[in-house]
Amino acid sequence: MSSTASPECIGRDIGKMIDGDVMFEAWERSMYATDASGYEILPICVVLPRSTLDVVKVVKYCQEHNVPVIARGGGSGLAGQAIGSGVILDFSKYMNQIVEINPTDGYVIAQPGIYKGRLDKELGNVGMYLPPDPSSSNYCTIGGMIANNASGPHTVKYGSILEYVISLDVVLSNGELIHTDVHDFDINNSKADVGNADTLASRIYFATRLIVTQNQDLIKRMRPNVSKNSSGYRLERILENGSIDLTKLFVSSEGTLGVIVGARFRIIAKPTSRSLALISFDKLSKMGQAVPDILSTHPAAVELLDRRILQLSSSDHPEIE
């Protein structure tokens, strides 16, 4: 069988293997043909996995039958990341649980399909939070946030999700499940402390270490000199003190390297107070000149409200002058 098989045939095959739901009717597939972007691509079928084992089985099946796999979170991306012509994995229905919240040690473990807004609420109950706050927080999932290296208006102080992901559970292209973490690695020995050297995971660790080590100058030159980067693989964040950690490689990879099925995040205490400063400028050029001085005060966010926005606000709320 190949990807030319009918959606019904592929859907029924997968349905026999897993505990989750499979949707392959035309109207069901059409619901997943779009996301927040302007693109439209009809998938072969849609799988709602109930467990990591379901994901492993689906990925193995798709590899054997040459069928693409697309991981989908909330579908809030603007570049078409959540759509494709293969099998879509929608984690939002079942794999959306918080596994553990540990305020003492400052971490949370969660499944990829949980919405950021719900996670915020649960963390807030124990006085903690995960700082990245995209505008789509109420309907984006943490799996999508990882894949897209999401941030938000407060990234100027707190950074993007890249700075908070501690480790990941990922299903590789052959269905192999790995836990990303810091591993010691001898460049002269293909057997890292990641298990059997014959596994795909071990080969990836060794090859990645070799490639990054041999091209450090090139990677450094090509890295954009920006405070936040969601484009490309974060090769500059893989090696540290003779160890290798692929966690950062999967962040912003947009599902191209594996399917994320679990994540551990660093969390911090919620601020006990907030303050707001309003500064008025009569010219945009003056505002731009003031930004470096403003940033030197380490604000949590900096936002521009131009004349048009203020006029619209005043028209809807006359009390605002």
Long-range contacts (C-beta under 8 A, 24 or more apart in sequence): 1-65, 2-65, 2-66, 2-67, 3-44, 3-65, 3-66, 3-67, 3-68, 3-86, 5-65, 7-44, 7-45, 10-44, 10-45, 10-65, 10-67, 10-87, 11-44, 11-45, 13-61, 14-45, 14-47, 14-57, 14-58, 14-61, 14-87, 17-57, 17-58, 17-61, 18-47, 18-49, 18-50, 18-53, 18-54, 18-57, 18-58, 19-50, 19-51, 19-53, 19-54, 20-47, 20-48, 20-49, 20-50, 20-51, 20-54, 20-94, 21-47, 21-48, 21-93, 22-46, 22-47, 22-48, 23-47, 23-48, 32-72, 32-75, 32-83, 32-88, 32-90, 33-83, 34-75, 34-83, 35-72, 35-75, 35-76, 35-77, 35-80, 35-81, 35-82, 35-83, 36-75, 36-76, 36-77, 36-78, 36-136, 37-77, 37-78, 37-79, 37-80, 37-81, 37-83, 39-80, 39-83, 40-83, 41-80, 41-83, 41-84, 41-85, 42-85, 43-70, 43-83, 43-84, 43-85, 43-86, 43-87, 43-88, 44-85, 44-86, 44-87, 45-87, 45-88, 46-87, 46-88, 46-90, 47-87, 47-88, 47-89, 47-90, 48-90, 48-93, 48-94, 49-89, 49-91, 49-94, 49-95, 50-94, 50-95, 51-94, 51-95, 52-95, 52-169, 52-171, 52-177, 52-261, 52-262, 55-89, 55-171, 55-259, 55-261, 56-171, 56-175, 56-177, 57-175, 58-87, 58-89, 59-171, 59-172, 59-173, 59-174, 59-175, 59-259, 60-174, 60-175, 62-86, 62-87, 63-173, 63-174, 63-175, 69-259, 70-255, 71-112, 71-143, 71-147, 71-255, 71-259, 71-260, 72-144, 73-112, 73-113, 73-140, 73-141, 73-142, 73-143, 73-144, 73-145, 73-147, 74-115, 74-136, 74-139, 74-140, 74-141, 74-144, 76-136, 76-139, 76-140, 76-144, 77-144, 77-148, 81-144, 81-147, 81-148, 81-254, 81-255, 82-144, 89-259, 91-141, 91-143, 91-261, 92-141, 95-261, 96-141, 98-122, 99-262, 101-126, 101-128, 101-267, 103-127, 103-128, 103-267, 106-266, 106-267, 106-268, 107-166, 107-264, 107-265, 107-266, 107-267, 108-264, 108-265, 108-267, 109-262, 109-263, 109-264, 109-265, 110-142, 110-262, 110-263, 110-265, 111-143, 111-261, 111-262, 112-141, 112-142, 112-143, 112-144, 112-146, 112-260, 112-261, 112-262, 112-263, 113-141, 113-143, 114-141, 114-142, 115-139, 115-140, 115-141, 115-142, 116-140, 116-141, 116-142, 116-145, 123-267, 124-270, 127-269, 127-270, 128-267, 128-268, 128-269, 128-270, 129-267, 129-268, 129-269, 129-270, 130-164, 130-265, 130-267, 131-158, 131-159, 131-164, 131-268, 132-158, 132-159, 132-160, 132-161, 132-164, 142-263, 142-265, 143-260, 143-263, 146-250, 146-251, 146-260, 146-263, 147-250, 147-251, 147-252, 147-253, 147-254, 147-255, 147-260, 148-230, 148-252, 148-254, 149-228, 149-229, 149-230, 149-234, 149-251, 149-252, 150-230, 151-228, 151-230, 153-301, 153-303, 154-300, 154-301, 155-227, 155-228, 156-227, 156-295, 156-299, 156-300, 156-301, 156-302, 157-298, 157-299, 157-300, 157-301, 158-300, 159-228, 160-228, 160-230, 161-251, 161-265, 162-234, 162-237, 162-248, 162-251, 162-252, 163-266, 164-265, 164-266, 164-267, 165-247, 165-248, 165-251, 165-263, 165-264, 165-265, 165-266, 166-247, 166-264, 166-265, 166-266, 167-247, 167-263, 167-264, 168-247, 168-250, 168-260, 168-262, 168-263, 168-264, 169-260, 169-261, 169-262, 169-263, 170-250, 170-257, 170-258, 170-259, 170-260, 170-261, 171-258, 171-259, 171-261, 172-200, 172-201, 172-204, 172-257, 172-258, 173-200, 173-258, 174-200, 176-200, 176-201, 177-261, 178-246, 178-258, 180-245, 180-246, 180-247, 180-250, 181-245, 181-247, 182-240, 182-243, 182-244, 182-245, 183-243, 183-244, 183-245, 184-242, 184-243, 185-209, 185-242, 185-243, 185-244, 187-213, 192-244, 204-246, 205-244, 205-246, 208-238, 208-244, 208-246, 208-249, 209-238, 209-239, 209-244, 212-238, 212-239, 213-239, 233-257
